[in-house]
Amino acid sequence: MYRTATLPLQFGINVDPAFKALDLAFDLAQLADERRLDFIGIQDHPYNGQFLDTWTLVSYLAARTRHVRFITNVANLPLRPPAILAKSFTTLDHLTEGRFEPGIGAGAFQEGITSYGGPKRTPGEAVEALEEAIHIFQLLWYSEPQKRVSFEGRFYSLRDAEPGPFPTRPLPIWVGGIKPRMLRLIGRLADGLMISHNWVEPKSVPQIQETLDESAQQAGRDINSIRRLYNLLGVIVGPKERIHAKQPGFIVGTEQEWAEWITHFYTELALDSFIFWPIAGNYREQCRCFINEVIPRVKEYICVVPQEALQRD
């Protein structure tokens, strides 16, 4: 056991930005909104010829929903300059009336990034560039009104830039990352960690959490103020179904098993936010099952966890 999460549970579903599945995206957004899910996650891979532009899709779906929040899972920094990202983030914040949360990543797929004219960076350079981007966000979001700002970094710069529009609230910054240097950055500067089960198996989570927490404490931050999100890729099966995942890291189990696993992730690994990505079966029905069957069971299980366990360090 690592420790128990202290922040309330959050649940979401993945909506792919596939241009051939726009009706599905709309249906899932309505479902998530009607059932009061916390958020919809949308990935950002501009170099994928099958994908729509993430920002335009978020605007489209947000205009057709009223409650559910949207999170980029994650925005591709190398192909989106941070000053423009900052503007896009605050624009969506206003258009959605506070229902947008930015998730960013350093850019994991170099071949795709360079194919679209983006820079090729080493892992260390990618982390440094992302840190510069966060500083630029903060300058453009939280500087004094009508005060121009400048920034000179190794990868990005601002020169007498005019900030605005300002966000409607302090925007939480989620960052995807699993390597120590990125985790230390998240501990110092970010509001949320984003990892995926197919990249980080549960037994590896405690080490990730420890690295992040140590960095946060060194920066004088409360470790319990940082959200921890786990993308769950897999399929929900019936009691008698037998499906074997083709790749390690995909979750295959019944409604009951899914609920037990998520409860374990919350109470034992300090993960508090979960996005479901179906990898097989009917996508709509998989999401319905997750929302209608798995989530209520998890909430029921969490409610009956002994309070001394929830308060344990």
N, C-alpha and C positions, 0 to 999 in steps of 0.2 A: 504493500500500500504506500502511495505517496502522501496524499492528504485529500480531504473532501473539499469540493468546490464550495464557495461561500456565496457567490452571486446566483440570482435566480436562473432557473433553466430557460433556455431559448431554443426554439426549433424553427427550421426552415427547410425548403426544398430547392433543389437546383432546377433552373429553367435554362435549357440550352438556347443559345442565340442562333439556331439553325434556320436558314431562310426557308427551307422546305417544311418547317414545323411551326410556322407562325401561329396557326390555329391552336396547336397544342400549348404554345407559350401563353396565349390569351386565356385558354381554359384553365391552365394551372394557376395563373395569376388570380383569376376569379375564385378558384377553389381556395387558395391560400388566404385570400381576403375574406371570403365568407366564413372560413373556419378560424379566423383570427390568428393565423400563424405569425410568428415574430418577423420573419423576413424571407425574401426570395433571393437566392444567390445566382449571379450571372457571371460566367467566365468571360475573359477578354483575350481573345487570340485573333488579332486583326489579319494575320497572315494566313488564316484558315479560309480557303475560298468558299466553304460551305456556311460560314458564319456571317451574320449581320453585324453591323456596328453596335457595340454594347451600349453606348450612351444613347443612341437613338432608340434602341429597343427599350431601355429603362424608361425613357420619357413616354414612349407609347404605352407601356404597361402601367406606369404610374398614373397616367391620365384616366385609366379605366378601373382603378382601384381606389379605395379610401383609407384603408387601415394598415395593410401590410407594408413593411419596410423593405428597401432594396439595398443589396450590398454587392459590390464588385468583388469577384472571387477568383482572381485578383486582377486589378488594372495593370496593364503592361507598361511599366515606366519607360523602358528604352524607346518605345515608339510613341510616347506621349510626353512631351516636355512638361516639367512640373508646373511651370507658370500657367500653361494651358489646362493642365489637369486641375489645378487649384480653381480656375474659373469654371471648369466643367462641374466640379464637385459642388461649388456654391450655387451654381445655376440649378442643378438637380435638387439641392437642398431647398431652394425657394420654390421650384416647380412642384415638388412633392409635399410641400408644407412640413418639412422636417422629417420626411420618411426615407432619407437616403443616407447611407453610411459608406464611406470610401474604404475599400480594401486595396492595397497595392502590393506589387511584387517586383523583385529586381529583374525578372525576365529569365526564365529557365530554358527556353527553347531557342538557342542561339541561331540555328539555321533559319528558322522562321523569321526571327528578328532581322537578321542581316539581309534576308531575301526581300524585305520591305524597306531596305535602306537604313535600318537601325544600326547602332554601333555594336561592335563585338567587344565584350568586356570580360576580363577575368572575374572569378568569383569575388575576389577582394575589391576590385573596382566597382562591381555591381552593388556591393554593400555600401561603399563610400558614396556612390551616386545616389542611392536611395536615402541615405542620411541627409545629403544636401537637399534632396527633394522635400523632405519633411520640414527642414528649416525654411525653405521657400514657401511652403504651404502656410506655415505659422506667420511668416512676415506678411503675406498677402491677406491672410484672414484676420489677424489680430493687431495690426498696426493702428496707430491713431488715424481717424478719418482725415482725408485730404493731405496726408503726409506721404510723400513718395519714399520708396524704399530701394535699397541696393544690396546686392549680395554677390560676392565673388568666390566661386568654388572651383574645384578642379574640373568639374564636368558641366556645371550649370552656373548661370549668372543672372542677376537682375541689375539694370542700370536706370536709376531714377524712375522706377516703375510705379504706376498709380494703382494702388490696391482697390479691390471692390469688384462686384458687390460682396459685402461681408456676410458670413453665414448667419442663419437665424438663431443658432445656438453653437456651443463648442462642438465641432464635428469630431467624433471619435475616429481615430485612424487605426485601421486594422492592417497588419502586415503578415504576409505569408513567408515562412522561413523555417528551416530545420537545422542549419549549421550553427556552430557556436557563435561566430562573429555576428551573424544576423540576429540570433537570439539575444545576444547582449544589447544590440541596438534596440530591439523591441522592448527589452526590460527598461531601457533608459528613456525611450521617446514615444513608444506606441501605446495605444489604448486596448489593443486586442491582438492575439496571436491566432493565425490560421494555419492548420496543418491538415493533412489528409491521411485517412486510414491506409490507403494503398501505398503511401510513401513512408508512413510512420506507424509501425505496429504497436499495439498497446504496451508491450514490455519495454519499448524505447521511450515512452512518454515521460516517465519520471526523470530521466536524465535531461530531457528538453526542459521540463518544468524547473528543475533545479538550476540550470544555467540561466534561464530567464529570471527566476526569482532572485538569484544572487546579484544579478546586474541591477534589478529594480531596487533592491535594498541598498546597494552601494550608491545609487542615485538618490536615495532618500525617499523612495516611493513606497506606497502601500501595495504589497503584492496582490492583495485581494481586490484592488481596483482595476486590474488588468483582466480582460475577458480572454477565454481560451476556447477556440472553435475547432471542432473536429468534423471534417467532411467524411461522410460515411457512404462509400460506394458499395453497392451490393444489391441483393434481391430478397424479397420476403416470400417465403414458400409456405405451402400448406403442410400439415402434419405428416402426410404420407409422400410428399414430393421429395425427389432426390435430384438436386442440381449441384454439380461440382464447378466451382469457380475455375476459369481457365488461367487466371493469374493470381499470385499470392496477394493478399491485402484486400480482396473483395470479401464482403460479408454475406454469407448465405445462411438463412435461418428462418424459423417460424416467427410469428408475431411475438409470442412469449419470449423466445430467445433474443430477439432484437431488443425488447424492453429490458430484459435482464442485463444484456451487454451495455446498453446505454446507462442504465442505473449504476453499473460497475464503473463506467468511465467517469461518471459524476462523483460518486462517493469515494472512489479509490484513486482516481487519477487527476482530480481537480479540473476536469473538462466540463464546461458549463453550457456550451452552445453547439448545436448539431444541425448539419445540413445533409439531407438525404438525397443521394444520387442513384436512382435505379439503373441497373446495368443490363437487365433482362426482363422479360415479361411485358405486359401492357403498361406503358409509362404512367398513364392516367390512373389506372387501377392500383399500381404500386404506390403512388403518392397518396391516393385515397386511403389505402390500407395503413400506411405510415401515420397519416393524420388521424384517422378514425379509431385505429386499434392499438398502434404502438405508443403514440404519445400519451394517451390517457393512462395506459398501464405504467409508463415511466413515472408520471406525476403521482400516481397512487403509491408506487413503491417508494419514491423519494419522501413522500409525506409520512411514511411509517418508519423511516430510518430513525433509529434512536438519536435523540438530540445530542447525547454525549459524543456520538460519532461525527455529527456535523460540526461540532465545536473543536474536534481534535486537531492539533497542529500537525 
